Amino acid sequence: MASAVGMAVLDVIDEEKLMQRCDTVGTYFIQELVKLQKEFESIGDVRGKGLMIGVEMVESKKTRKPLPVAKIADVWETCKDLGVLLGKGGLNGNVFRIKPPMCITKEDVDFGIDVLRIALRRHDVK
């Protein structure tokens, strides 16, 4: 029974071209985050593949010193309050982990970028 369910899931992934969507939308997401990185000195790095993305937050791109945990928490909470859930990780807890569902659209990405921009500005993260 479990293998039948697994096969059905794989069929849906294939039929709905979800792997291609992950590649296309993930690439778009990373490109939009790189644009945001140019706006904010505190976005030190954007990395990932497909829909597994990391955004490293720093005090300065020059020093690469991690953004303080309190600032990370403020931005994270604001994003959550505005409807975007991010994970946190990295050795210093200064990397936002973005792992959206495979059904995400470019419109969803645009919303997420707008929310992150609002949160960074609201907490005076340059």
C-alpha positions in Angstrom: 0.0 0.0 0.0 2.8 2.4 0.9 4.5 1.9 -2.4 1.3 2.6 -4.3 1.0 5.9 -2.5 4.6 6.7 -3.2 4.1 5.9 -6.9 1.0 8.1 -7.0 3.0 11.0 -5.5 5.8 10.6 -8.0 3.2 10.5 -10.8 1.7 13.9 -9.6 5.2 15.4 -9.4 5.8 14.3 -13.0 2.4 15.2 -14.4 2.4 18.7 -12.8 6.0 19.3 -13.8 6.9 20.2 -10.3 10.6 19.6 -10.7 10.7 22.0 -13.6 8.8 24.5 -11.5 11.2 24.2 -8.7 14.1 25.0 -11.1 12.3 27.9 -12.8 10.8 29.5 -9.7 13.8 28.8 -7.6 16.1 30.5 -10.1 13.7 33.5 -10.2 13.6 33.6 -6.4 17.4 33.7 -6.2 17.6 36.4 -8.8 15.1 38.5 -6.9 17.1 38.0 -3.7 20.3 39.0 -5.4 18.5 42.3 -6.5 17.4 42.8 -2.8 21.1 42.1 -1.8 22.1 45.1 -3.9 19.6 47.3 -1.9 20.8 46.2 1.5 24.3 46.1 2.9 23.2 43.6 5.5 22.5 40.8 2.9 25.9 39.3 2.7 25.2 36.3 0.6 22.4 34.6 -1.3 23.0 30.9 -2.0 21.1 27.8 -3.0 19.7 25.6 -5.7 16.1 25.2 -6.7 13.9 26.0 -3.8 16.4 25.5 -1.1 17.8 29.0 -0.5 19.9 30.6 2.2 20.2 34.4 2.8 23.2 35.3 5.1 22.6 38.4 7.1 25.7 40.5 8.1 26.4 43.9 9.6 28.6 44.8 6.6 29.5 43.0 3.4 33.1 44.2 3.9 33.6 42.7 7.4 31.1 39.8 7.0 30.4 40.1 10.7 27.1 38.3 11.5 24.1 40.5 12.1 23.2 40.4 15.8 20.8 37.8 16.8 18.3 40.4 18.2 18.1 42.0 14.7 17.7 38.7 13.0 14.9 37.8 15.5 13.1 41.2 14.8 13.2 40.7 11.0 12.1 37.1 11.4 9.2 38.0 13.6 8.0 40.8 11.3 8.2 38.4 8.3 6.1 35.9 10.2 3.6 38.5 11.2 3.2 39.6 7.6 2.7 36.0 6.4 6.1 34.7 5.4 7.7 31.9 7.3 11.4 31.6 7.2 13.8 29.2 8.9 16.9 30.3 10.7 20.3 28.6 10.6 24.0 28.9 10.2 26.7 28.7 12.9 25.7 32.2 14.2 22.0 31.9 13.5 22.3 34.6 10.9 21.1 32.7 7.8 17.5 32.8 6.8 16.5 29.4 5.3 13.9 29.6 2.6 12.2 26.3 1.7 8.9 27.0 0.1 6.5 24.2 -1.1 6.9 23.0 -4.7 3.7 24.6 -5.7 5.0 28.2 -5.2 4.5 30.7 -7.9 6.4 33.8 -9.1 3.7 35.9 -7.5 4.3 34.2 -4.2 8.0 34.9 -4.6 7.3 38.6 -5.3 5.1 38.7 -2.1 7.9 37.1 -0.1 10.5 39.6 -1.4 8.2 42.5 -0.6 7.7 41.2 3.0 11.5 40.8 3.5 12.1 44.3 2.2 9.5 45.7 4.6 10.9 43.8 7.5 14.5 45.0 6.8 13.4 48.6 6.5 11.1 48.4 9.6 14.0 47.4 11.7 16.5 49.8 10.1 18.6 47.0 8.8 20.7 48.7 6.1 
